[in-house]
Amino acid sequence: MPVEGHEQRLVSPLGPRDKRFLVAITCALVLGVGVSVYAYASHAPAPSNKGCVVMTVPSTIGGAVLRNCGTAAQNFCRAQAKLNDGIAAACRRQGFAPGSTG
């Protein structure tokens, strides 16, 4: 003789509470994947450093990244390269010699 309610458990082993839980988990996963794809697709590409003087220098709270491009790089190299050998070397690598106009 079968146990009472055994037939119902064989037809659907998951109860309504279990089904709601699985639906909630599936929705959370789909939402997470959607947000990740959107964040990746909308992220702007990193700027190119061609024609730029980029260097890390010591700062009061650690280090600072200096990034100067084009005319700003020319002015930066003209003013700062004579004060610091590291800056002068970075300027020369990009073709901006200390005291140069371009």
Secondary structure, DSSP 8 states (H G I E B T S, - for coil): ---TTHHHHHH-SS-HHHHHHHHHHHHHHHHHHHHHHHHHHH-------TTEEEEEEEETTEEEEEEEETHHHHHHHHHHTTT-HHHHHHHHHTT--TT---
